[in-house]
Amino acid sequence: MPRPQKSRTPDAAGTGARRAALKLLDAVLRRAETIDAAAPAATKGLKPEDARLAQAIAGETLRRLPDLDALIDGAMERPVAEDAKVRMVLRLALTQAITLEIPHHAVVATALPLVEGGQRRLVHGVISKLLKSDLPDLSKPQLPKAIAERWSLWGEDALEAARTMLGERPPLDISLKADDATAPEGKSLAPRHVRVTSGDSVTSLPGFDEGNWWVQDLAASLPARLIPANARRVLDACAAPGGKTLQLAAAGHDVTALDLNGRRNERVRQNLERTGLKARVVTRDLRRHKGEAFDAVLLDAPCSATGTFRRHPESLYRASPRIIAEMAELQAQLLDAAAGLVKVGGSLVFATCSLEPEEGELQVPAFLARNPGFRIEPAPTFAGIAPSSKGWLRITPGMLEAEGGLDGFFIAHLVRDA
């Protein structure tokens, strides 16, 4: 006669969001996915508010991973593996208690259902021990060791600024469709730019429904600002999600927006429709786009995205040396393809939202060696950000820190003379 099964204790309210956060953390750390890419599957079936909570827990955990691991290791007699489920659950639990100020009883109640058996007892013991101690502030978290070592070339001040930026919520920047566009209140750091002071949701802010502006970090707006005003036909290569396409169209250029990803191109079309701006949208690999010549090409190339770490902390863990090398090779291919589409006398603006020299400073000399008809056109100073001695713009942590900082970027303006 079969044994009667024990009835399962119902999960505490909010456990679903924690399960989803665990899936998100696993997707980033074990499969090198982004939170945005992993979210649809991880949060499937959750209410919108629970899906947002899951992403918030996962994101805040990734911001503080080295500090959380130090706390966990200090509370355990024997360490567990970096990717062990126990460690993952403890990371999420500590994040909620320290950063999100979730009541301790809710932290425990929603953590225990994520593990079973001996793991459950271990999690309960460790988290109970930690919650009874004086938990640190962690508002200025440590950078992952590999990142800190790589970014040491930017100097100690930049490393310290990166830690500060990692622990803070980044400001909301918007680009305006026109000088007189209705927009939220804030501070302008450049023409047609506002750093918004309101904490309301983006879609509820003045001028959103009318299509008067779009969200875009000031640093991300700089590449399009380097396109010459007299460039009539402009190709925005790797255009999605479309912020630079909107900038170029609003500036009066005849814009072709090209991207390999058809799904992401739908974002470009939606943004064009909302703002009422015009551009041709093409789904194609830039390396196979032939037969046209443009007055200017803007190539904001795919990259490791480490410059966006304050908005996307998962980039700190996805950007392995292998990924950086693969992205650098792809960028070189795209640069050569873009060069073939520039008219003599025209411009090629190359940009990446990366803090890795392989995806910036090292790309340009190699490109010029392969394409001797091009030269660097020194960039002007924007918002107090001056070009380097080589003429390109390099934005590192700490720049405009008093104003709220900027995403990390590399931007070079190349002109074709022959």
Salt bridges, closest charged atoms under 4 A:
ASP11 OD1 - ARG8 NH2 3.31
ASP11 OD2 - ARG19 NH2 2.91
ASP26 OD1 - ARG30 NE 2.62
ASP26 OD2 - ARG31 NH1 3.06
GLU33 OE2 - ARG31 NE 2.89
GLU60 OE2 - ARG63 NE 3.42
GLU60 OE1 - ARG64 NH1 2.62
ASP69 OD1 - ARG87 NH1 3.24
ASP69 OD1 - ARG91 NE 2.81
ASP73 OD1 - ARG87 NH2 2.78
GLU82 OE1 - ARG91 NH2 3.43
ASP83 OD2 - ARG30 NH1 3.44
GLU160 OE2 - LYS140 NZ 2.59
GLU160 OE1 - ARG163 NH1 3.82
ASP173 OD2 - HIS193 NE2 3.34
ASP173 OD1 - ARG195 NE 2.61
ASP179 OD1 - ARG192 NE 3.06
ASP217 OD1 - ARG310 NH2 2.83
ASP217 OD1 - ARG311 NH2 2.66
ASP254 OD2 - ARG232 NH1 3.91
ASP254 OD1 - ARG280 NH2 2.95
GLU266 OE2 - ARG269 NH1 2.91
ASP285 OD2 - ARG287 NH2 2.94
ASP285 OD2 - ARG288 NH1 3.00
GLU292 OE1 - ARG233 NH2 2.84
GLU292 OE2 - HIS289 NE2 2.70
ASP295 OD1 - LYS343 NZ 3.46
ASP300 OD2 - LYS244 NZ 2.57
GLU326 OE2 - ARG322 NH1 2.95
ASP336 OD2 - ARG370 NE 2.91
GLU356 OE1 - ARG150 NE 2.86
GLU361 OE2 - ARG394 NE 2.76
GLU377 OE1 - ARG375 NH1 2.75
GLU403 OE1 - LYS187 NZ 2.94
ASP407 OD1 - ARG310 NE 2.93
ASP407 OD2 - ARG311 NE 3.38
ASP417 OD2 - ARG375 NE 2.66
